[in-house]
Amino acid sequence: MKIKLHMTPILLTAITFIVFSVFSSCSKDKDPDDPASENGGITMKVDGGQWNSTTTTLVTKEVESDVSGKYHAVLLSGLRGSDDGQSETLTVHINIPTNKFKNPKGTYSVAIDEEETNHVWAIFSRITGTKNLIHVSANPDDVERTVGSLEITGFEIGDQRLPGQSTSEEGYTKLSGNFHFEMYSALGEDNTKLKISDGKFNLSAGFDFN
């Protein structure tokens, strides 16, 4: 079964920010129990093999949809390159309800619903030469089934100072936590399943090089 991905305005906005923007931040609210460090990244195991990001991104955007009303869409991503020309990217989307924005700590279910709040969905891409393999956090036999979870354990809130915007937009200037989930082929070419385990993230807003 082929899993369809929809390029929603949320995703398009996030990609635009990643490609064209580098963000600076000014912290306002800080979680005293589990502050994110200045230097972090994304680490995990992919089918048991260790994976460490070399470049990371953290973006927060307030959005509104017919399905969930207003909420905050958070995008975090990690890129890993290699000397043989292969590159791998994990992109995670967290949909945080407005009433949890000031304290997002907690556990979120992982599936593929792009606009449901208290929800996470993810894409893993592996590019080798002209070949691009894509896996998503959805079971092709039951796309609504939860395939894992993500926990936010630390955060800071401040102005992201987005380039090209007339005013600064408040968002997460730091975010940390852990995750694990299963991922399935999105192209229907095979039945490959990836097991993502021992995932951890510790990020600052904008781009970071680890």
C-alpha positions in Angstrom: 0.0 0.0 0.0 1.3 3.4 -0.9 1.2 6.0 1.9 0.2 9.5 0.6 1.9 12.6 2.0 0.2 16.0 1.6 2.3 19.1 1.2 0.2 21.2 3.6 0.8 25.0 4.1 2.4 24.0 7.5 5.0 21.8 5.8 5.7 24.2 3.0 6.2 27.1 5.5 8.6 24.9 7.5 10.6 23.9 4.5 10.9 27.6 3.4 12.2 28.5 6.8 14.8 25.7 6.7 16.1 26.4 3.2 16.2 30.2 3.3 16.4 31.3 7.0 18.9 31.3 9.8 17.3 32.3 13.1 18.5 34.2 16.1 16.6 34.1 19.4 16.1 36.0 22.7 15.0 33.8 25.6 12.0 34.8 27.7 10.6 31.8 29.5 12.9 29.1 30.8 12.0 25.7 32.2 14.1 25.4 35.4 13.9 21.6 35.8 15.4 20.5 32.6 17.0 23.3 30.6 18.3 22.5 27.1 22.0 23.0 26.7 23.6 25.4 24.3 25.2 22.7 22.2 22.9 19.8 21.3 21.7 17.7 18.4 19.7 14.6 17.5 20.9 11.1 18.3 19.1 7.8 17.8 19.5 4.2 16.7 18.3 3.2 13.3 17.7 -0.6 13.2 20.3 -0.8 16.0 23.0 1.3 14.4 24.0 4.6 16.0 22.9 7.8 14.2 24.2 11.3 15.1 23.1 14.5 13.4 25.6 16.9 11.9 23.2 19.7 11.3 19.9 20.4 13.1 16.9 22.8 12.7 14.2 23.9 15.2 11.2 26.1 14.0 7.9 27.0 15.7 5.0 28.4 13.8 1.5 29.3 15.0 -1.0 28.0 12.5 -4.8 27.4 12.1 -6.7 24.7 10.4 -10.3 23.6 9.9 -9.6 20.4 11.8 -7.9 21.7 15.0 -8.3 25.5 15.1 -5.2 27.4 16.2 -2.2 25.4 17.5 1.6 25.6 17.3 3.4 23.5 14.7 7.0 22.6 15.8 9.4 21.2 13.3 12.7 19.7 14.3 15.1 18.0 11.9 18.6 16.4 11.8 20.8 15.8 8.8 23.7 13.3 8.7 26.1 13.3 5.7 28.9 10.9 4.9 32.1 10.9 2.8 30.5 8.5 0.3 27.9 11.0 -0.8 25.0 9.4 1.2 22.8 11.8 3.2 20.1 11.0 5.7 17.5 13.3 7.2 15.0 12.9 10.0 12.2 15.4 10.2 9.8 15.4 13.1 6.6 17.5 13.3 5.0 18.2 16.7 1.5 19.7 16.8 1.1 21.4 20.2 -2.3 22.8 21.3 -2.5 26.5 22.2 -3.3 25.7 25.9 0.0 23.6 26.1 2.3 26.1 24.4 3.6 27.6 27.6 4.3 24.2 29.0 4.7 21.5 26.3 6.3 18.9 28.5 4.7 15.5 28.2 4.3 12.5 25.9 2.9 12.8 22.4 1.7 9.9 20.2 3.4 9.3 16.9 1.3 8.5 13.7 0.8 10.3 10.4 -2.1 12.7 11.0 -0.7 16.1 9.9 -3.2 18.3 11.7 -4.2 16.5 14.9 -3.0 18.2 18.0 -1.1 16.4 20.8 0.3 14.4 17.9 3.7 13.8 16.2 4.5 12.6 12.7 7.9 12.0 11.1 9.7 11.4 7.8 13.1 9.7 7.3 14.9 10.2 4.0 18.0 8.5 2.8 19.6 9.8 -0.4 22.3 7.8 -2.3 23.2 9.3 -5.6 20.0 9.6 -7.5 18.1 7.2 -5.3 15.9 8.6 -2.5 14.3 6.2 0.0 11.5 7.7 2.2 10.0 6.2 5.3 7.2 7.7 7.3 5.7 7.1 10.8 2.6 5.2 9.5 1.8 1.6 9.3 0.5 0.9 5.7 -2.0 -1.6 7.0 -3.5 0.9 9.5 -2.3 4.5 9.0 -4.1 5.7 12.1 -2.4 3.3 14.5 0.1 4.8 16.9 3.6 3.6 16.0 5.6 5.2 18.9 5.9 8.2 21.2 7.9 11.4 21.7 8.4 13.1 25.1 9.3 16.7 25.6 11.4 17.1 28.8 12.8 20.6 28.5 12.1 23.9 26.7 12.7 27.6 26.5 10.4 30.2 24.9 11.4 33.4 23.3 11.2 35.6 20.1 12.5 33.7 17.0 13.1 37.0 15.1 12.2 35.3 11.8 13.8 37.0 8.8 11.3 38.7 6.4 8.7 39.0 9.1 7.4 42.5 10.2 7.3 41.4 13.9 9.1 38.7 15.9 7.1 35.5 16.4 7.2 33.7 19.8 8.3 30.1 19.7 10.6 27.5 21.3 14.2 28.8 21.3 15.3 25.5 22.9 13.6 22.1 23.1 14.8 18.7 24.4 13.4 15.3 24.9 13.4 11.7 23.7 11.5 9.5 21.1 11.1 6.0 19.6 8.9 4.8 16.8 8.6 2.6 13.7 8.7 3.9 10.2 7.5 2.3 6.9 8.2 2.8 3.2 6.2 5.7 1.8 6.7 4.9 -1.9 5.2 1.4 -1.9 8.3 0.0 -3.5 9.0 -2.5 -0.7 7.9 -3.5 2.8 11.0 -2.1 4.5 10.4 -1.1 8.1 12.8 1.0 10.2 13.0 0.8 13.9 14.0 4.1 15.5 15.0 3.7 19.2 16.9 5.5 21.9 16.1 8.8 20.2 17.2 12.1 21.9 17.0 15.7 20.8 18.5 18.8 22.4 18.1 21.8 20.0 18.2 25.5 19.7 16.0 27.5 17.4 17.3 27.9 13.8 20.3 26.1 12.4 22.9 24.3 14.5 26.0 22.5 13.4 27.2 19.6 15.6 
